[in-house]
Amino acid sequence: MINKLLTLNSGKRSIAALITLVALVGLYFGWREFWFLTDDAFIAFRYVSNAVLGHGYVWNVEPFRAVEGYTSFLHLLILEAVWRLFGTEPPESANLLSLIFASATVVLTTIGAMRMQLTMQLQNIRLYIVSLILLGLISNVTFLTWSSSGLETALFNCCFLAWILAVITIVKKGTWWRVAITTTASLVYLARPDGMLILLGTLVLLLISLSNEFKKRQLKLSWFVSVLPMLVPLIHFIWRKSYYGEWLPNTYYAKHIAAWPESGIRYLLSFLLEYGIWLWVSVLLIVACKMTVSFIKSKKTDLRIAERFISVFQTPPDRRLCTIVAVMTVVLHLSYYTFVIGGDHFEWRVYSHLPPLLMLSFVYFMSLLNFSPGRTIISLALLIALSIPIPWVHHFEEKKITELKVADTVKIKVSNKLPFFLKPLARLNEHLQSWLLDHLVCVRWQEHKFFLQGQLELFPERSFELPSEAGPFPVAYFATVGMAGWVFPNVAIIDGYGLNDYVVARLPIGPKIKRMMAHDRFAPHAYAASFLPNVRILEPKKVNIRRRPPEFELTREKIIAYEKFWDDKLVKRMNIPDSLAPFPIKPE
């Protein structure tokens, strides 16, 4: 009998592997359909270039101040390793790496679906459930969009899902479980700074595990060895402070002004409408109501219920507690980007890890509600079907646009192309999108693709050659700096929006300014002018170099003095008159 069960399980795993392989083929074609690079991706590419050249992960080489203007240390490490090992530069390798990580996410989704606890009825149709979940994933426009871009998004999503599955699905919460959750948590942290929230969830689980070992008097050296991966974030945190002089990335200071819930709520509602997630929310509410009623009707006394609740935290972390911690971590991450940051400039990037989680949890809800196999399949198919019309119609309408001016923001209406029962939802979504786009929130990937095409037409090929009149410290000033930073590897770039500039990232913002996602701060004219930018693009593909007068030529000492002056005056808000500046300041 046991051999028969093992053979049956082995057969199911083989079929699941075949289904996954088919899904990976579908992902490849979706990746090609949505392939694009962002200008911001070239920011990371410049940091990698400087590291390969021996300058370290800096935006501008010494004597300019080092800043952490990238958003993923792990992304840089991988890009640099590929460049050094295979000679493939980041613009060529980044999207292939994203495809690899998106493929790993598909595989992890299959593992999650195969290991999920289900009722006996649903276990019999598990392979059908796996097929539907993978179909929903590779047809999800957000998932496909962020399987490229050149950014670290696919990497972060893969690591995040790996952490969640390690926390929940590993049954024995022993040594290998601790190694798995600490390793994946460290990778999530290195993949993006907001991975600190995942570290927090991991620490909660480890503290419970440690407390249990103490109580049983079974604490051994192996416990501490198993959590050694948690030293990696600590080492990186200390390295960041020593290398850049700050505990947080420069990008945090550049982008974070104040909590922006009026944007985030619209962003979240638009996402729910566009992908039909209101159905998922409805089922979640039904599950919550059912559990509440069951709790109220329980014949146990309040004291026993409290004792049972407390006992969960006095035992080794079981699957129930691990699920609670994982869910709360996802909720905290979602809340941070929704209510504090206010969404994202890059379409649905900060929600792009949700599609596999939404479908896996939806099936779990069906199991909790004791749905029959037929009702489960229909419900899951409906959830997937609702996620397709608005995003895909929007995509095909975007494809009709062949060119776009830099100042334009596309507002595409799709409500007139949808079935009558979806029109009201689409119109409401268009209303929300209009407000968001007016504040540079949720700008679609196609616009970023067109913007980079414009940059490619404007800038020359990447080159290290500069004429002697550029001086020992050539400087350029640009508002958007990705492509500029890549094609001018040996030119110091002043970043107008401050992502890669210490001073601009910390400029105070007036209370009446109209918020614009990631474009709230801008370099003052006097600040940029003080470094005497002498490398410019006056017409496409042609670089203009100006020779500075000898008395104004930049030196190492001058650059350090200029940066200190602006730090004291603009960041520390010291009352220093312009007459004391180490350079002349012209009145604006």
N, C-alpha and C positions, 0 to 999 in steps of 0.2 A: 504493500500500500504506500509506504514511504517513498519507495523508488518511483512509483507511478506519479506521486505528487511532485517529486523532484523533476521528473521528465516533463510534466505538464508546465511547471514554472519555467523550466529551461526553454520550452517551446514558446511560451509567452514572451520571455525576454528576447528571443530571437526575432519574433514578429515585431516587438516594440523597437528593436534595433533597425529593422527594415523600414518601419514607418518613419523613424527618425531620419534615416538616410534620405528617404523621399522628401521629407520636410527640408533637409539641408539643401537639396537641389532646388527646391522652391525658394529658399532663402537667397541662394546665389542669384537667381533671376530677379528677385526683388531688390537685392543689393545693387545690381546693375541698373535697374529702373530708377532708383533713388540716389545713385552715386553723386556725391558732390563734396567739395572742400570749402571750408569757411576761411575767411581772411584771418580770423583769430587763431586758426590752427597753425599758421605760419609764425605766430608768436612763440609757441612751443618749439617750432623748428629752429628758430634763431637761438634759443637757449641751448638746444642740442648741438647746434653748429659751434657755438662758443665753447662748449665742453669738449668737443672733438678737437678744436683748435688749441686746447690747453688752458682756456681762460676760466673754466668752471661754469656752473649754471648761473650766468649773469646776463642781463639785457645789454648793458653797455659795459665794456671792459674798463679796468682801472685806468685813470683815477676816479671815474664816475662811481657813485655809490651803488652797491649791489642791492637789487630788489628781487622779490619773488613774485614776478608778474605772470607766472604760469599757474595752472590749477591742478596739475597732477604730476607729482614727483615720479610715480611709478611709470607713467606714460613716457616721461623723458628717459628714464633708465632703459626701457624697452626699445625706444626709437634709437637711442645711442648704441645699444648693443647690436641691433640689426645693421646700423650704419657701419660699425667697426668690423663686424663679422662678415657681412656680405657685400659691403660697399654700396648699399642701397640707401639713398638719401630719404629723409622723412616724407617729402611730398609724394614719393613713389611707394613707400612702405606703409604709411599711416592707415590708409583705407583697407589695405589687405589685412593688416593686423586687426582692424575693427571687424572685418568679416570673420576672422578667426574667433574673436571673442563673442560675436553674435552667434556663431555656430555653437560655441561652448554653452551659451545660454539656452539654445534649443535642446542640447543634450541634457543639461541640468533640469530643464522643464520636464523632459521625459522621465528622468529619475524621480523628480518630485511627484509626478502623476502615478508612477509605478509603486512608490513607497507610501503613498497617502493612505491613511486609515479610512476605510469605507465600509458600509453595510455589506452583508453577504450578497444581497441582490446586485449591488453596484460592482462588487468585485468580479462578478461574472461578465460584466461588460467593460472591464477596465481598458481593454485594448481599443474599444470604440471611443471611450472617453479620451484616451491618449491621442488618438487620431484627430478628434475634434479640437482638442486644446492646441495641438501643433498647427492645425489648419488656421485656427483663430490667431495664432502668433505670427505665422508667416504671411497672413493677409492684413495684419495690423499696420497701418501706415506709419504710425509713430515708431514702432519697432524697426520697420524697414528703413525709415529715414535715418535713424541713428545707428544703423549698421555700417554707416560711412560717416563722412564729415571731417575726418582728420583730427577730431577732438578725442578726448579720452572716454566719451560717454559709453560706448560699447564695453570697454574694459571695466568701468565702474559698475555697470549693470550686471555684468557677469560675476564679478566678485561679490556684489551685494546678494545676489540670488544664491551663490555658493554658501555664503554665511548663513542665510536663513535656512537652507536645507540642512546644513551641518548642525545647526542649533536644534531643529525640530525632528529630523528624520533618523538621526543616529540613535538607536534604541538604548544601548548601554552607555550611560553617562560617566564613562571612566576615562582612562588615560588618552585613548585615541580621540574621544569626543573633545576633550580639552585642547588637544593639539589642533584638531580640525577647526574649532571655533576661534581659537586665538590666531591661527595662521590666516584664516579667511578675513577675520576682523582687521588684522594688520594690513592685509592687501587692500581692503576697502578704504582704510584710512590713507594709505599711500596713493590710492587712485584718485581721491578727491578729499579736500579738507573737511567736508561735512561728514566724512567717515568717522569723525570723532564721536558722533552720536552712536554709531555701531560699536565703537570701543566702550562707550558707557553701558550699553546693553550687555556686552560681554563681561564687563567687570561685575555687574549685578549677579550674573550666573556663576562666575568664579567665586564670588564672596559667599554665596549660598553653599557651593560645593566645599569650600574651605571650612566653613562653619560646621558642616556635617562631618568632615574628616576629624576635626577637633573633638567633636562630641563622641565620636566612636573611638577616639584615641588611636586612629589608624593613619594619621598624617605621616607620609613618608617623603623622602627626597624626590621620588618619582613625580609627586604632585607638582613640585616646583619646576622640575625639568619640563613637564608637559605644558607649562604656561610660559616658557621662555620666549615664544614669538611675540609676547606682549612687550618685550623690551625693544622691539624694532620701532614702534611708534614713539616710545620714550626717547630713544637715541635720535630719531629724526627730529623730534620736537626740540631737543637740546641743540642739535646741529643747526636747525633753522634760526634759533635765537643767536647762536654764536656767529653764523655766517651772514645773516641778513639784519641782525639786530632787532628783530621783532618776533613775537610769539605766534602771530597770525600772518597769512600771506598778504602781500600788498594788494592783491585783487579784492580782498575783503573790504579794506578801507576805501578802495576806489568805487565799489558797487553799493556798499551799505550806507545809506543815509539815515533812515529811520524806518521803523515798522511801516509797512505799506499794505494793510489789509484790504483797502478799497480796490486795489489792483488785484491782489491775490484771490479774493473771493470771486471776482469776475473771471479770473483765469481758471479757477477750479470749476465754476459752474459751466463755463464754456467747454472745458474738457469733458465733463459729465454728459453734456448735451451732444457734443460732436461724436462721441464714441458709444453712446447709448448706455452709459454706466449707471444711469438712473434705474435700470432694471436690477443691476447688482445691488444698489443701495436699497431698493425695495425689498429684495430677498433678505438682505442683512437685517433690516428692521423687523421682518417677520420672524427671523431666527432670534433676535433680541427679545421680542415680545413673548415668544414661546418659552425661552429660557427664564424670563422674568416670572411668567405665570407658574411655571414648574417650580421655581424657587419659593414663591409665595405659598403654593399649595403643599409644600413639603411638610411632612408630619414631624420633622425633627425640631427640637427647641432651638431658639436663637443661639443659646450657648453652644449647643453641639455644632451648629452651622459655623459659628465663629471658630470653634476648636478645629473643625475640619479645614477651614480656610487657612488658619495659622499653621496647621500641620504640613501644608504644602511647602511652606518656607523652612521647615525643619527637617526635611528629607532631601536626599539627593535630587537635583533638578529633574523632574519627570517631564514627559512630553507635554503635559498640560501647562506647566509653569513655563517651559521653554517657548511654547506657542504664545503665551501671554507676553513674554519679554520680546519676542520677535515682532509681534503685532504692534506693541507699544513703540518699538524702535521705528518701524515703518511709519506709524502715525506721527511720531515726533519729527521725523525727517520731512514728511509731507507738510506738516504744520509750519515748520520753519520756512520752507520755500513759499508756502501759500500766504501766511499771515505776517511774516517778517520781511522776507525779500520781495514778495509780491508777484511771484511767477518767474519768468525768464525771458530774456531777449530772444533766445533761440527756440522759437516754436514751443513744443511740448518736451523739450530736453529733460527738464528736472522731474518729469513724470514718466519718462521712457522706460523706467525699470518696472512699471506697474502692470503692463499687459499679462505677463505670465503669472504674476501674483494674483491678479483679479480672476483669471480663469481657474487657477488651482483652488483658490478659496471658494469660488462659486460652486464648484463640484463638491467641496467639503460641506457647504451649506445644504446642498441637496441631500447629502448623506445624513446630516443632523436632522433634517426635516423628514427623513425616511421616505424620500421620493422613490417611486418605482423606476425601473430602468428606462421605460418609455418616456416618462415625464422628465427624467433627468436629461436624456438626450435632446428632447425637444427644447427644454429650457436653456441648455448650453448652446444649442444651435441658434436659438433666438438671440442670446447675448452676443454671439459672434456676428449674426446677421445685422444687428443694430449698430455694430462698430464699423460697418463697411460703407453704407451709402454716402454720408456727408463727407468723410475724409477722401474717399476715392473720387467722388464727383469733383470735389475741390481740387484734387491733384490733376485730374484731366483738364479742368478749366485753366489751371496754372500752366500746363504744358502748351496751351495755345498762345501764351505770351512769349514773344521771341526776343524782346529787348526791354530794358527797364532803365530809366534814369536813376542816378544815385539818390536823388532827393525824393523819389517816389516811394510810396508804401502801398502795396496792392491790397485792395479790399474786394475780395471776390464774393459774389452772391451766388448761392447754389439752390436757394429755396424754390426758385421757379423751375428747377430741373428734377425735383424729387416728387415722390408720390404724395398725395394729398394729406395722408396721416402724419407725414414727417415735416410738412411745411411749417407748422407753428413752431416746432422745436428748432428748425433751421433758421427761421426768422429771428427768434430770440437769440440764438447763437451769433447771428450776424450783428445784432445790436451790441452784444458783449464784445465781439471781435473789433468792432469799429472803435470803441473806447480804448481797448487794449492797444491797438495799432497806433492810435493817436499818441500813445505814451511809449511807443517802441517796445511793447510787450507782445510776445508771441508772433514775432516776425517770421514768416514762413521760409522754409529751407530754400525754395526756388529763388527768393529774393537774395539770399546769401550767396547762392550759386551765381546769379547775375552780377552781384557786386564784385565777386572775385574775378569774374570774366572781365569786368571793367578795369580792375586793378592790373590784370595780366596785359591788357591792351595799353595801359598807361606806363607801366614800369618796364625798364629794360631787362635783359637777362641778368641773372646773378653773376656778380663779378667782384673780384678783390682789387682790381686795378683802379687807381685814382691818380690824377695828375698831381704834380708837386705843389701846384697852387692851392690844393685842398688843405695844406698845412699838416702839422703833426697830429692834430685832433679835429678831423672833419666832423661836422655836426649837421643833422637835418632835423626838420620839424614836420611832423605829420599828425593829423587828428586820428586817422586809422592807420595802424602801424604794422600789421601782420606782414603784408607783402613787402612793404618798405624795409622792415627789419631783415627779411630774408635776402632781398636782392642787393642790399648794402651791408654786407657782413662786417666790414671794417669802418663803418660810419656810426658815430653815436647818434641815436634816434631819441628826440624829445617826444614823449607820448602825450598828445594833447588831451586825451581822456583819462590819463593817469594810471592805467592798468600797470604800466611799467615805470612809473615815476613816483618816487616817495613823496615829494612835495604836493604835486597835483592831487594825488590820491587822498590827501588829508585836508584839502581846502574846505573851509566851512561853507555851507550852502544856506542861502537866504530862505526864510520861512515861506515866502510867497512864490518861489520858483516852481514852474510846472515840472513835475517829476517825469523823467525820461529814463527808462530802464537802461542802466549801464552807461548812460550819457549825461549824467547829472553834473559832473565836474568838468571844467575845461581850463587849460593852462592860461594864466594871465599873459597878456602880450609882453609885458616887461620881463616876466620870468623866462619865456622862450627866447626873447631877443637878447637877453644877457649872455647867452652862450654863443651868440653870433652864428646862427645856422648859415652855412655856406654851400650846402649841397641841396639842389632843388630840381624838381621836374616841372619845366615850364610848358612843355608840349610832349605828346606821347613818345616814349622810347628815347627821349633825349635828356641827358643829365646836364644841368647847368652848375658849374663850379665857380665860386667867387673867391678871389684871393683877399684875405683880410689885410688891413694895414698893419705893418709890423708892430706898432704900439698896442694894437688890439688882439694880436695873435694869442690864442689860448695856450696856456702852459699847465702842467700838472698842478702847480700851486694855485693858479687862478681858479681852476675847476673846483678844487676842494674848498677854496674860499667862497666861491659863488654859491655852491650847494649849502654851505653852512649859513651864509647870509639869508638865503631864502627859507631854510629850515627855521631859523630863529624868527624871521619876520612873519612868515605865512603859516607855519605849523605851530610853533610855540607861541605865536601872537605877541612877540616882544615889540615894544614901541620903539622901532629903529627908524629914524628918518631916512628918506631916500638919499640924502646928501652924504650919508655915511656908508653907502654901498661901495663895494670894491670895484665898481664899474659905473659908468654914467647911465642914468635912467632918464629917458626922454618922457615928458608928460604925454599922456594919451589924448 
